[in-house]
Each structure stands twice: as C-alpha cells, then as structure tokens.
C-alpha cells in the first residue's frame, strides 16, 4: 500500500512539474530530461511512471480536463461569470492561452491523442454553455453555445496577441448582447465584479 501511495505521489510530482513547464515554456521546448531534472529524479524514474513523452503529454492534458464545478448561481450569471474568470486568469501574469489549443498547435500531429483531448475539452465547455442555455429556455441552445465558445476562444487569442486581459470584458459584453437577442434577461454587471 505504501509503495502504491509513493508511486501516486511521484506521478503527481511529475505531472505538476510537467504542467508548469509545458504550459509555461511549451511542450516542444521542454524535454523529459528537463522535467526530470526539475524534480531531481532520473529520466529512467520518469519513464517508469510515463513510458514516453507522448504519454506524459496525454497525462498532462487529461489532468487539466476537468468539468466546470457545479454552481447554485442562476445560469446567466454562470455564463457571464465564465468571462469574468477568464479576465482574472488573463490578468494574473502567467497566462499563455489555452493549454489544449497550445498542445494541438505545437504538436501539429492530427493523429496525436492531444487532439482528441483538446476536442473533448472544447466540447465539454460547449455542452456546459448549452446545458445552461437550455435551462434559460433559449430557442437554439446549440448555435448559441457555439457562439459563446467562439467568444471565449477569440478572447483568448486576442489576449495573447494584445497582452490585454480586458479583451475578456469585451467578449463578455458581446455574450450579453447574444443572450439578450436570444430573449434572456441579463443582469447589469455589479460594481463589485
């Protein structure tokens, strides 16, 4: 049992380090030797836990593939709050874009498992929007959920190019316009936000 706990703890250390390095410096720029050296282990030890760099990449992305936490907030506040959280994340000083899109762009291998994980993440986010839109009773939740996802993706791209987290606030305003056009009553943004 202790051996299993040690193995799990080491895998978690490897994944935490890989996450920080892959996201911060890029998947292609960081080799397994760098990950191992950062932790203070040998490459062999790392390979005992992850048989290849591709396996480590897949584990890194899978670890980030988490559903949005449940919330008691009204659906419209959850949707718009997503843009607010994005703006805070962008303004934190360590924002390098979407790790899933970054992986697909860096790897440039359509058959790589990272592509499937990235698609799963984007679909997970779209269905999260769609489910909230269904609760709001909008007429075409499928289309509107994709439009909201595109606003998120566009804000991420613009923030990287412009180095300006305020693009998320602009995307939020566009989301509010789309929601109003779909018949949703959108609350005014409080001064506390």
KEZA-923023 format. One line per field, with one value per residue: residue number from 1; residue in one letter; x, y, z of N, C-alpha, C, CB in turn. Coordinates in Angstrom, 1 decimal. Glycine has a CB too. Layout:
BEGIN
k [NUM	...]
r [a	...]
neast [X	...]
nnorth [Y	...]
nup [Z	...]
caeast [X	...]
canorth [Y	...]
caup [Z	...]
ceast [X	...]
cnorth [Y	...]
cup [Z	...]
cbeast [X	...]
cbnorth [Y	...]
cbup [Z	...]
***
This chain:
BEGIN
k [1	2	3	4	5	6	7	8	9	10	11	12	13	14	15	16	17	18	19	20	21	22	23	24	25	26	27	28	29	30	31	32	33	34	35	36	37	38	39	40	41	42	43	44	45	46	47	48	49	50	51	52	53	54	55	56	57	58	59	60	61	62	63	64	65	66	67	68	69	70	71	72	73	74	75	76	77	78	79	80	81	82	83	84	85	86	87	88	89	90	91	92	93	94	95	96	97	98	99	100	101	102	103	104	105	106	107	108	109	110	111	112	113	114	115	116	117	118	119	120	121	122	123	124	125	126	127	128	129	130	131	132	133	134	135	136	137	138	139	140	141	142	143	144	145	146	147	148	149	150	151	152	153	154	155	156	157	158	159	160	161	162	163	164	165	166	167	168	169	170	171	172	173	174	175	176	177	178	179	180	181	182	183	184	185	186	187	188	189	190	191	192	193]
r [x	x	x	x	x	x	x	x	x	x	x	x	x	x	x	x	x	x	x	x	x	x	x	x	x	x	x	x	x	x	x	x	x	x	x	x	x	x	x	x	x	x	x	x	x	x	x	x	x	x	x	x	x	x	x	x	x	x	x	x	x	x	x	x	x	x	x	x	x	x	x	x	x	x	x	x	x	x	x	x	x	x	x	x	x	x	x	x	x	x	x	x	x	x	x	x	x	x	x	x	x	x	x	x	x	x	x	x	x	x	x	x	x	x	x	x	x	x	x	x	x	x	x	x	x	x	x	x	x	x	x	x	x	x	x	x	x	x	x	x	x	x	x	x	x	x	x	x	x	x	x	x	x	x	x	x	x	x	x	x	x	x	x	x	x	x	x	x	x	x	x	x	x	x	x	x	x	x	x	x	x	x	x	x	x	x	x	x	x	x	x	x	x]
neast [0.8	1.9	3.9	2.3	1.1	3.4	4.1	2.0	2.2	4.7	4.0	2.2	3.9	5.5	3.6	2.7	5.0	5.5	3.2	3.5	5.9	5.4	3.1	4.1	6.5	6.2	5.4	7.0	9.4	10.3	11.9	11.9	14.1	14.5	12.2	12.6	15.0	14.2	12.6	14.4	15.0	15.9	15.9	15.1	13.6	11.4	10.5	9.7	7.3	5.9	5.8	6.7	7.4	5.1	3.1	3.3	2.6	-0.1	-1.1	-0.7	-2.5	-4.9	-5.2	-5.8	-8.3	-11.0	-14.4	-16.5	-17.1	-20.0	-22.6	-24.7	-25.5	-27.6	-28.2	-27.6	-25.8	-23.8	-22.8	-21.9	-20.2	-18.1	-16.7	-15.8	-14.1	-12.2	-11.1	-9.8	-8.0	-6.4	-5.3	-3.6	-0.9	0.5	-0.6	-0.8	-2.5	-4.8	-4.2	-4.9	-5.3	-2.8	-1.3	-2.2	-1.5	1.3	2.2	1.3	0.3	-2.1	-3.0	-2.3	-3.0	-3.4	-5.0	-7.5	-8.1	-8.1	-10.2	-12.2	-12.2	-13.0	-15.5	-16.7	-16.8	-18.5	-20.9	-21.4	-22.1	-24.4	-26.1	-26.7	-28.0	-30.2	-31.5	-32.2	-34.1	-33.7	-34.2	-32.4	-30.2	-27.9	-26.6	-26.2	-24.6	-22.2	-21.5	-20.9	-18.7	-17.0	-16.6	-15.2	-12.8	-11.9	-11.4	-9.3	-7.3	-7.0	-6.1	-3.6	-2.3	-2.6	-1.8	-3.5	-5.8	-8.3	-9.7	-11.4	-13.4	-14.6	-15.5	-17.3	-19.3	-20.2	-21.2	-23.3	-24.9	-25.6	-27.0	-29.2	-30.4	-31.3	-33.4	-32.9	-33.0	-30.6	-28.6	-27.5	-24.0	-22.4	-20.8	-19.0	-17.9]
nnorth [-1.2	1.3	1.5	1.9	4.3	5.9	5.7	7.0	9.5	10.3	10.3	12.4	14.5	14.6	15.2	17.7	19.2	18.9	20.1	22.8	23.4	22.6	24.2	26.8	27.1	25.6	22.7	21.5	22.8	21.8	19.1	15.7	15.3	17.7	18.0	15.8	16.7	19.0	18.0	16.5	13.8	10.8	10.3	7.8	7.1	8.8	7.7	5.3	5.9	7.2	6.1	7.4	10.6	11.4	10.0	11.3	13.9	13.4	12.6	15.0	16.8	15.4	15.6	18.3	18.3	19.0	19.1	22.0	23.3	22.6	24.9	27.1	29.5	31.6	30.5	32.5	34.1	32.3	31.8	34.4	34.9	33.2	34.5	36.6	35.2	34.4	36.8	37.5	35.4	35.9	38.3	37.6	37.3	35.0	33.9	32.0	31.3	28.9	25.7	23.4	24.1	25.2	22.8	21.3	23.1	23.2	20.5	19.7	17.3	15.6	13.0	12.7	11.9	14.1	15.9	14.7	15.0	17.8	18.4	17.1	18.7	21.2	20.5	19.8	22.2	23.6	22.1	22.6	25.3	25.0	23.4	25.2	27.2	25.8	25.5	28.2	28.4	29.2	29.5	28.3	26.6	25.1	26.5	29.0	28.2	27.4	29.9	31.3	29.9	30.4	33.1	33.0	31.6	33.5	35.7	34.6	34.3	37.0	38.2	37.1	38.0	40.8	41.2	42.0	41.7	42.8	42.2	40.1	41.2	42.7	40.6	39.5	41.5	41.2	38.6	39.1	40.6	38.7	36.9	38.5	39.0	36.5	36.4	36.3	37.6	39.8	40.5	43.6	44.4	44.2	46.7	45.4	43.4]
nup [0.0	0.8	-1.2	-3.4	-2.8	-2.7	-5.4	-6.6	-5.5	-6.6	-9.4	-9.4	-8.6	-10.9	-12.9	-11.9	-12.2	-15.0	-16.0	-15.2	-16.6	-19.3	-19.9	-19.3	-20.8	-23.1	-24.9	-26.9	-26.4	-24.0	-22.7	-21.6	-20.0	-18.9	-17.3	-15.5	-14.3	-13.1	-11.1	-9.7	-10.3	-12.0	-15.6	-16.2	-13.9	-14.3	-16.7	-15.8	-14.8	-16.7	-19.9	-22.2	-23.8	-25.1	-23.7	-21.3	-22.1	-22.8	-20.3	-18.8	-20.2	-19.8	-17.1	-16.8	-17.9	-16.7	-15.6	-15.4	-12.2	-10.2	-9.7	-7.8	-8.8	-10.8	-14.2	-16.3	-14.9	-14.4	-17.0	-17.8	-15.8	-16.4	-18.4	-16.8	-15.0	-16.8	-17.6	-15.1	-14.9	-17.2	-16.4	-14.4	-14.9	-15.7	-17.9	-20.8	-22.8	-24.1	-22.9	-24.2	-26.9	-27.4	-27.2	-29.4	-31.5	-31.2	-31.4	-33.9	-35.1	-36.4	-35.7	-33.1	-29.7	-28.1	-29.7	-29.6	-26.9	-26.7	-28.3	-26.8	-24.5	-25.5	-26.5	-24.1	-22.8	-24.5	-24.3	-21.6	-21.7	-23.4	-21.9	-19.8	-21.3	-22.2	-19.8	-19.5	-21.4	-24.1	-27.6	-29.6	-28.4	-29.2	-31.3	-30.1	-27.9	-29.2	-30.3	-28.0	-27.1	-29.1	-28.7	-26.3	-27.1	-29.0	-27.4	-25.9	-27.8	-28.7	-26.3	-26.0	-28.3	-27.9	-25.3	-23.3	-20.8	-20.7	-23.0	-22.5	-21.1	-23.0	-24.7	-22.9	-22.9	-25.5	-25.3	-23.6	-25.3	-27.2	-25.6	-24.7	-27.2	-27.6	-26.0	-23.2	-20.0	-19.0	-16.2	-14.9	-14.8	-11.7	-9.6	-8.0	-9.4]
caeast [0.0	2.8	4.5	1.3	1.0	4.6	4.1	1.0	2.8	5.7	3.3	1.6	5.0	5.9	2.6	2.7	6.2	5.3	2.2	4.1	6.9	4.7	2.3	4.9	7.6	5.8	5.6	8.2	10.6	10.6	12.2	11.7	15.2	14.2	11.1	13.2	16.0	13.5	12.1	15.5	14.9	16.5	14.9	14.6	12.5	10.3	10.0	9.0	5.9	5.3	6.7	7.2	7.0	3.7	2.3	3.4	1.7	-1.5	-1.5	-0.8	-3.7	-6.0	-5.2	-6.4	-9.6	-12.0	-15.6	-16.8	-17.7	-21.4	-22.9	-26.1	-25.9	-28.5	-27.5	-27.0	-24.6	-22.7	-22.3	-21.2	-19.1	-17.1	-15.9	-15.1	-13.0	-11.2	-10.3	-9.0	-6.9	-5.6	-4.6	-2.7	0.5	1.1	-1.5	-0.2	-3.5	-5.5	-3.2	-5.3	-5.0	-1.4	-0.7	-2.5	-0.7	2.7	2.5	1.0	0.2	-3.5	-3.4	-1.8	-4.0	-3.7	-6.0	-8.8	-8.3	-8.4	-11.6	-13.1	-12.3	-13.8	-16.9	-17.2	-17.2	-19.7	-22.1	-21.7	-22.9	-25.6	-27.0	-27.2	-28.9	-31.4	-32.2	-32.7	-35.2	-33.4	-34.7	-31.4	-29.0	-26.8	-25.9	-25.7	-23.4	-21.0	-21.1	-20.3	-17.4	-16.1	-16.2	-14.1	-11.6	-11.4	-10.8	-8.0	-6.4	-6.8	-5.4	-2.2	-1.7	-2.6	-1.3	-4.5	-6.8	-9.6	-10.5	-12.4	-14.6	-15.3	-16.2	-18.4	-20.3	-20.7	-22.0	-24.5	-25.7	-26.2	-28.0	-30.3	-31.0	-32.0	-34.5	-32.5	-32.8	-29.2	-28.5	-26.4	-22.8	-22.3	-19.5	-18.1	-17.3]
canorth [0.0	2.4	1.6	2.5	5.7	6.6	5.8	8.0	10.8	10.6	10.6	13.7	15.5	14.6	15.9	19.1	19.8	18.9	21.1	24.1	23.6	22.6	25.4	28.0	27.2	25.0	21.3	21.2	23.4	21.1	17.7	14.9	15.5	19.0	17.7	15.0	17.5	19.9	17.3	15.9	12.4	10.4	10.1	6.4	7.1	9.4	6.7	4.2	6.4	7.6	5.4	8.2	12.0	11.5	9.6	12.4	15.0	13.0	12.7	16.4	17.4	14.7	16.2	19.6	18.1	18.9	19.8	23.2	22.9	22.9	26.2	27.5	30.8	31.5	30.2	33.6	34.6	31.4	32.1	35.7	34.7	32.5	35.6	37.3	34.4	34.4	38.1	37.4	34.5	36.6	39.3	37.0	37.4	33.8	33.4	31.6	30.8	27.6	24.6	22.4	24.7	25.2	21.5	21.0	23.9	22.9	19.2	19.6	15.9	15.3	11.7	12.6	11.8	15.5	16.5	14.2	15.6	19.2	18.4	16.8	19.9	22.3	20.1	19.8	23.6	24.0	21.5	23.3	26.5	24.6	23.0	26.4	27.8	25.0	25.9	29.5	28.3	29.8	28.7	27.5	26.5	24.5	27.5	30.0	27.6	27.5	31.3	31.7	29.2	31.2	34.4	32.7	31.3	34.7	36.5	34.1	34.6	38.4	38.5	36.7	39.0	42.2	41.3	42.8	40.9	43.4	41.7	39.2	42.0	43.0	39.3	39.4	42.4	40.6	37.5	39.7	41.0	37.5	36.4	39.4	38.7	35.2	36.6	36.2	38.8	39.8	41.5	44.6	43.9	45.0	47.3	44.6	42.4]
caup [0.0	0.9	-2.5	-4.3	-2.4	-3.2	-6.9	-6.9	-5.1	-7.6	-10.6	-9.2	-8.7	-12.3	-13.6	-11.5	-12.9	-16.4	-16.2	-15.1	-17.6	-20.6	-20.1	-19.2	-21.8	-24.4	-24.9	-27.7	-25.8	-22.7	-22.9	-20.4	-19.2	-18.1	-16.3	-14.5	-13.6	-12.2	-9.9	-9.1	-10.5	-13.3	-16.7	-16.0	-13.0	-15.0	-17.7	-15.0	-14.5	-18.0	-20.8	-23.3	-23.6	-25.6	-22.6	-20.3	-22.6	-22.6	-18.8	-18.5	-20.7	-19.2	-15.8	-17.0	-18.5	-15.6	-15.8	-14.6	-10.9	-10.1	-9.1	-7.5	-9.4	-12.0	-15.4	-17.0	-14.1	-14.6	-18.3	-17.9	-14.8	-17.1	-19.0	-15.7	-14.5	-17.9	-17.4	-13.9	-15.2	-18.1	-15.7	-13.3	-15.2	-16.2	-19.0	-22.1	-23.7	-23.8	-22.9	-25.2	-28.2	-27.5	-27.5	-30.8	-32.4	-31.1	-31.9	-35.4	-35.4	-36.3	-35.1	-31.7	-28.7	-27.6	-30.5	-29.1	-25.6	-26.9	-28.8	-25.7	-23.7	-26.2	-26.5	-22.7	-22.5	-25.3	-23.7	-20.4	-22.1	-24.0	-20.8	-19.1	-22.2	-22.1	-18.5	-19.7	-22.4	-25.4	-28.8	-30.3	-27.5	-29.9	-32.0	-29.1	-27.1	-30.1	-30.4	-26.7	-27.1	-30.1	-28.0	-25.3	-27.9	-29.6	-26.3	-25.5	-28.9	-28.6	-25.1	-26.3	-29.3	-27.4	-24.0	-22.7	-20.3	-20.9	-24.1	-22.0	-20.7	-24.3	-25.1	-22.0	-23.4	-26.7	-24.9	-23.1	-26.4	-27.8	-24.7	-24.8	-28.5	-27.5	-25.1	-21.9	-19.2	-18.5	-15.1	-15.1	-14.1	-10.5	-9.5	-7.3	-10.3]
ceast [0.9	3.5	3.6	1.1	2.2	4.6	3.1	1.5	3.8	5.0	2.7	2.7	5.4	4.9	2.5	3.8	6.0	4.2	2.8	5.1	6.2	3.9	3.1	5.9	7.2	6.2	6.8	9.5	11.1	10.8	11.9	12.9	15.1	13.2	11.8	14.2	15.3	13.0	13.2	15.5	15.6	15.4	14.3	13.5	11.2	9.7	9.3	7.5	5.2	6.3	7.3	6.8	5.5	2.8	2.2	2.5	0.2	-2.0	-1.6	-2.1	-4.9	-6.2	-5.9	-7.9	-10.6	-13.2	-15.7	-17.5	-19.1	-21.6	-24.4	-26.5	-26.8	-27.7	-26.8	-25.8	-23.5	-22.0	-21.4	-20.0	-17.9	-16.1	-15.1	-13.9	-11.8	-10.4	-9.4	-7.8	-5.9	-4.7	-3.6	-1.3	1.2	0.3	-0.7	-1.2	-4.1	-4.5	-3.6	-5.0	-3.5	-0.8	-1.0	-1.6	0.8	3.0	2.3	0.9	-1.3	-3.9	-3.0	-3.1	-4.4	-4.8	-7.4	-9.1	-8.7	-9.9	-12.6	-13.3	-13.2	-15.3	-17.5	-17.6	-18.4	-21.0	-22.4	-22.5	-24.3	-26.6	-27.5	-28.2	-30.2	-32.2	-32.8	-33.9	-34.9	-33.8	-33.7	-30.2	-27.8	-26.0	-25.3	-24.5	-22.1	-20.6	-20.4	-18.9	-16.4	-15.7	-15.1	-12.8	-11.0	-10.8	-9.4	-7.0	-6.0	-5.9	-3.9	-1.6	-1.6	-2.0	-2.3	-5.7	-8.2	-10.4	-11.6	-13.6	-15.4	-16.1	-17.4	-19.6	-21.0	-21.6	-23.3	-25.5	-26.4	-27.3	-29.3	-31.1	-31.8	-33.1	-34.2	-32.4	-31.4	-29.1	-27.3	-25.2	-22.6	-20.9	-18.5	-17.4	-15.9]
cnorth [1.3	2.6	2.3	3.9	6.5	6.8	6.9	9.4	11.2	11.0	12.0	14.8	15.7	15.5	17.4	19.9	19.9	20.0	22.5	24.4	23.6	23.8	26.7	28.2	26.5	23.5	20.9	21.7	22.6	19.6	17.0	15.0	16.7	18.7	16.9	15.8	18.4	19.3	16.7	14.3	12.1	10.3	8.7	6.4	7.7	8.4	5.5	4.6	6.7	7.1	6.2	9.7	12.1	11.1	10.6	13.6	14.6	13.1	14.2	17.1	16.7	15.3	17.5	19.5	17.9	19.6	21.0	22.7	23.3	24.2	26.4	28.8	30.6	31.2	31.4	34.2	33.6	31.6	33.3	35.6	34.0	33.5	36.4	36.5	34.4	35.7	38.0	36.5	35.2	37.6	38.9	37.0	36.1	33.1	33.2	31.1	29.5	26.5	23.6	22.9	24.8	23.9	21.1	21.8	23.6	21.5	19.0	18.2	15.5	14.0	11.6	12.6	13.2	16.2	16.0	14.8	17.1	19.3	18.1	18.0	20.9	21.8	20.1	21.3	24.1	23.4	22.1	24.6	26.1	24.2	24.2	27.1	27.1	25.4	27.3	29.5	29.0	28.9	27.8	27.4	25.9	25.6	28.6	29.5	27.7	29.0	31.8	31.1	30.0	32.5	34.1	32.4	32.6	35.6	36.0	34.4	36.1	38.8	38.1	37.7	40.4	42.3	42.2	41.9	41.5	42.9	40.7	40.0	42.4	41.8	39.1	40.2	41.8	39.4	38.0	40.1	39.8	36.9	37.2	39.1	37.4	35.2	36.4	37.5	38.8	40.9	42.5	44.1	44.8	45.6	46.5	43.6	42.9]
cup [0.0	-0.5	-3.5	-4.1	-2.9	-4.7	-7.3	-6.6	-6.2	-8.9	-10.5	-9.2	-10.1	-13.1	-13.2	-12.2	-14.4	-16.8	-16.2	-16.2	-19.0	-20.9	-20.1	-20.3	-23.1	-24.4	-25.7	-27.1	-24.6	-23.0	-21.5	-19.5	-18.3	-17.0	-15.2	-13.7	-12.6	-11.0	-9.1	-9.1	-11.8	-14.4	-16.6	-15.0	-13.6	-16.0	-17.0	-14.8	-15.8	-19.1	-21.9	-23.0	-24.1	-24.5	-21.5	-20.8	-22.5	-21.2	-18.4	-19.0	-20.1	-17.8	-15.8	-17.5	-17.3	-15.9	-15.0	-13.3	-10.9	-9.4	-8.8	-8.1	-10.5	-13.3	-16.2	-16.2	-14.3	-16.0	-18.3	-16.9	-15.4	-17.8	-17.9	-15.2	-15.5	-17.8	-16.2	-14.2	-16.2	-17.4	-14.6	-13.6	-15.7	-17.3	-20.3	-23.1	-23.2	-23.9	-24.0	-26.6	-28.4	-27.8	-29.0	-31.8	-32.3	-31.7	-33.4	-35.9	-35.3	-35.6	-33.6	-30.7	-28.1	-28.4	-29.9	-27.7	-25.8	-27.4	-27.7	-24.8	-24.3	-26.2	-25.1	-22.3	-23.3	-24.7	-22.4	-20.7	-22.6	-22.8	-20.0	-20.0	-22.3	-20.9	-18.7	-20.7	-23.7	-26.5	-29.4	-29.4	-28.2	-30.5	-31.0	-28.3	-27.9	-30.2	-29.1	-26.6	-28.0	-29.5	-27.0	-26.1	-28.5	-28.6	-25.9	-26.6	-28.9	-27.4	-25.3	-27.2	-28.7	-26.0	-23.1	-22.2	-20.4	-22.1	-23.7	-21.5	-22.0	-24.8	-24.2	-22.5	-24.7	-26.4	-24.3	-24.2	-27.1	-26.9	-24.7	-26.1	-28.5	-26.5	-23.6	-21.2	-18.6	-17.4	-15.5	-14.3	-12.9	-10.4	-8.7	-8.2	-10.8]
cbeast [-0.9	3.9	5.0	0.0	0.8	5.9	3.6	-0.3	3.4	6.7	2.2	0.9	6.2	6.1	1.2	2.8	7.4	4.8	1.1	4.9	8.0	3.9	1.3	5.7	8.8	6.5	4.4	8.0	10.3	9.6	13.6	11.4	16.5	13.7	10.0	14.0	16.9	12.3	11.2	15.5	13.4	17.3	15.6	15.8	12.9	10.8	11.1	9.7	6.0	5.1	5.9	6.7	7.9	3.5	2.8	4.8	2.0	-1.7	-0.4	0.4	-3.8	-5.8	-3.8	-5.6	-9.6	-11.3	-16.8	-17.7	-16.9	-22.2	-22.3	-26.3	-24.6	-29.4	-28.4	-28.1	-25.0	-23.2	-23.4	-22.1	-19.6	-17.6	-16.8	-16.1	-13.5	-11.9	-11.3	-9.7	-7.5	-6.4	-5.6	-3.2	1.3	1.1	-2.7	0.9	-3.0	-6.7	-3.1	-6.8	-5.7	-0.8	-1.4	-4.0	-0.8	3.1	1.6	2.1	1.1	-4.1	-2.7	-0.9	-3.7	-2.4	-5.9	-8.7	-7.0	-7.5	-11.8	-12.5	-10.9	-13.3	-17.0	-16.1	-16.0	-19.5	-21.9	-20.4	-22.2	-25.4	-26.2	-26.0	-28.3	-31.1	-31.2	-31.6	-36.4	-31.9	-35.3	-31.1	-29.4	-27.2	-26.8	-26.8	-23.7	-21.3	-22.4	-21.1	-17.5	-16.8	-17.4	-14.5	-11.9	-12.6	-11.8	-8.1	-6.9	-8.1	-5.9	-2.2	-2.6	-4.0	0.1	-5.1	-6.6	-9.4	-9.5	-11.8	-14.1	-14.3	-15.2	-18.0	-19.7	-19.6	-21.3	-24.2	-24.9	-25.0	-27.5	-30.0	-29.9	-31.0	-35.6	-31.1	-33.9	-28.3	-28.2	-26.8	-21.6	-22.5	-19.7	-18.9	-18.2]
cbnorth [0.0	2.3	0.2	1.7	5.9	5.8	4.4	7.8	10.7	9.5	9.6	13.8	15.0	13.2	15.3	19.2	19.0	17.5	21.0	24.2	22.5	21.3	25.5	28.0	26.5	25.7	20.5	21.8	24.8	21.4	17.4	13.4	15.6	20.1	16.9	13.8	18.2	20.5	16.1	16.3	11.8	9.1	10.3	5.5	7.9	10.7	6.3	3.9	7.6	9.2	4.3	7.8	12.9	10.6	8.2	12.9	15.2	11.5	12.0	17.2	17.2	13.2	16.3	20.5	16.9	19.5	18.8	24.2	23.6	21.8	27.4	27.5	31.5	32.8	29.5	34.8	34.7	29.9	32.2	36.9	34.0	31.5	36.5	37.6	32.9	34.3	39.2	36.9	33.2	37.2	40.3	35.6	37.9	32.8	34.4	30.7	30.6	27.3	24.0	22.1	26.1	25.7	20.5	21.2	25.4	22.9	18.2	20.4	15.0	15.3	10.6	13.8	10.9	16.4	16.1	12.7	15.5	19.8	17.4	15.6	20.5	22.5	18.6	19.4	24.6	23.5	20.0	23.7	27.3	23.4	22.1	27.3	27.9	23.5	25.9	30.4	28.8	30.2	29.7	28.1	25.6	23.5	28.2	30.4	26.2	26.9	32.2	31.3	27.8	31.4	35.0	31.4	30.3	35.5	36.5	32.5	34.3	39.2	37.7	35.2	39.0	42.7	41.8	43.9	40.6	45.0	41.0	38.4	43.3	43.4	38.1	39.8	43.8	40.1	36.7	40.9	41.8	36.4	36.4	40.9	38.7	34.1	35.6	35.4	38.9	40.2	40.8	46.0	44.0	44.1	48.7	43.8	42.2]
cbup [1.2	2.0	-2.9	-4.2	-0.9	-2.8	-7.5	-6.2	-3.7	-7.8	-10.9	-7.8	-7.8	-12.9	-13.3	-10.0	-12.6	-16.9	-15.2	-13.7	-17.6	-20.7	-18.9	-17.9	-21.3	-25.6	-25.5	-29.1	-25.4	-21.6	-23.4	-20.7	-20.1	-19.1	-16.9	-15.2	-14.6	-13.0	-10.4	-7.6	-10.5	-13.1	-18.1	-15.6	-11.7	-15.8	-18.6	-13.7	-13.6	-18.2	-21.4	-24.7	-24.5	-26.8	-22.0	-20.1	-24.1	-23.2	-18.0	-19.2	-22.2	-19.1	-15.2	-17.9	-19.5	-14.3	-15.6	-15.4	-9.7	-9.4	-10.0	-6.0	-9.9	-12.1	-16.4	-17.1	-12.6	-14.5	-19.4	-17.5	-13.6	-18.2	-19.8	-14.5	-14.3	-19.3	-17.3	-12.7	-15.9	-19.2	-15.1	-13.0	-14.1	-15.0	-19.2	-21.9	-25.1	-24.7	-21.6	-25.0	-28.4	-26.1	-26.6	-31.1	-32.0	-29.6	-31.1	-36.1	-34.5	-37.6	-35.8	-31.4	-27.5	-27.7	-31.9	-29.0	-24.7	-27.9	-30.0	-24.9	-23.4	-27.6	-27.1	-21.7	-22.9	-26.8	-23.6	-19.7	-23.3	-24.9	-19.8	-18.8	-23.6	-22.2	-17.4	-20.2	-21.8	-25.5	-29.8	-31.7	-26.3	-30.9	-33.0	-28.2	-26.7	-31.5	-30.7	-25.5	-27.5	-31.4	-27.3	-24.5	-29.0	-30.3	-25.1	-25.4	-30.3	-28.6	-23.9	-26.9	-30.5	-27.4	-23.9	-23.6	-18.9	-21.0	-25.1	-20.8	-19.9	-25.4	-25.0	-20.6	-23.7	-27.7	-23.8	-22.2	-27.5	-28.0	-23.2	-24.7	-29.6	-27.1	-25.4	-21.8	-18.0	-19.7	-13.8	-14.6	-15.0	-9.2	-8.8	-6.2	-11.5]
***
